Amino acid sequence: MRKYRKRWIAVIVLLLLAVFLVPEGYAYLTQRSGGSEAVTEEDIPEGYETAVFAGGCFWCMEPPFEKLKGVKEAVSGYTGGHTETPTYKEVSAGDTGHVEAVQVYYDPDVLSYSDLLEVFIRQVDPTDAGGQFVDRGSSYTTGIFYKSEDQRKKAEAFLASQQDSGRFTEEIVTPIKEAGAFYRAEEYHQDYYKKNKLRYEYYRGNSGRDDYLEKTWGEDRDVDLPYKAEP
């Protein structure tokens, strides 16, 4: 009996680790993968412009943008793939070609696209072609998806300047691609860092993201931009 009890305890511990440490584990165990919805031009708030960034787990990419004054919302979703309305399970399995991304709605009178690029680069490891931190696979790779020629030129110049800065010892591999269809992820993913604060903080703290960013950026990790007041 004691031997079987130990086995059950080991199984429970592994399941808890899957839930807390890996987003796919949580989605699998709760079986909430109903599907995504295509975002249309009508969904974009009036007076706001759009920027699309992929930086690994989209749970971690929402907060840095949503805390900025001038940002209406950062929507978690999927882009860059070859199927319509993909589910989280399909995307994370790498079957659809999509990456997890955020679509940021920002007021150009308050923030510039260049400001958002500065925020983006401070959230990711742009030299990693295999995923981001604890999350591995094509759906967790980085990317900048431009909505206009102006965004494309600014993104290209920005990444070139980052490569020349000497901050990164390896080659920057973040691709710059034209933005295509963007699918809003299942609702339980939206604002996950607010809805499930403890789970989010546990996952992020063990992901390796903050350790890397602190080592890479140090005192330069935060951008000098206007921030919203803490709630």
Secondary structure as GFF3:
##gff-version 3
##sequence-region A 1 231
A	DSSP	alpha_helix	2	21	.	.	.	ID=ss1
A	DSSP	alpha_helix	23	30	.	.	.	ID=ss2
A	DSSP	beta_strand	37	38	.	.	.	ID=ss3
A	DSSP	three_ten_helix	41	43	.	.	.	ID=ss4
A	DSSP	beta_strand	49	55	.	.	.	ID=ss5
A	DSSP	alpha_helix	58	66	.	.	.	ID=ss6
A	DSSP	beta_strand	71	79	.	.	.	ID=ss7
A	DSSP	alpha_helix	88	92	.	.	.	ID=ss8
A	DSSP	beta_strand	99	106	.	.	.	ID=ss9
A	DSSP	alpha_helix	113	121	.	.	.	ID=ss10
A	DSSP	beta_strand	131	132	.	.	.	ID=ss11
A	DSSP	beta_strand	135	136	.	.	.	ID=ss12
A	DSSP	three_ten_helix	138	140	.	.	.	ID=ss13
A	DSSP	beta_strand	142	146	.	.	.	ID=ss14
A	DSSP	alpha_helix	149	164	.	.	.	ID=ss15
A	DSSP	beta_strand	176	178	.	.	.	ID=ss16
A	DSSP	beta_strand	182	184	.	.	.	ID=ss17
A	DSSP	three_ten_helix	187	189	.	.	.	ID=ss18
A	DSSP	alpha_helix	192	195	.	.	.	ID=ss19
A	DSSP	alpha_helix	197	207	.	.	.	ID=ss20
A	DSSP	alpha_helix	209	217	.	.	.	ID=ss21
A	DSSP	three_ten_helix	218	220	.	.	.	ID=ss22
###
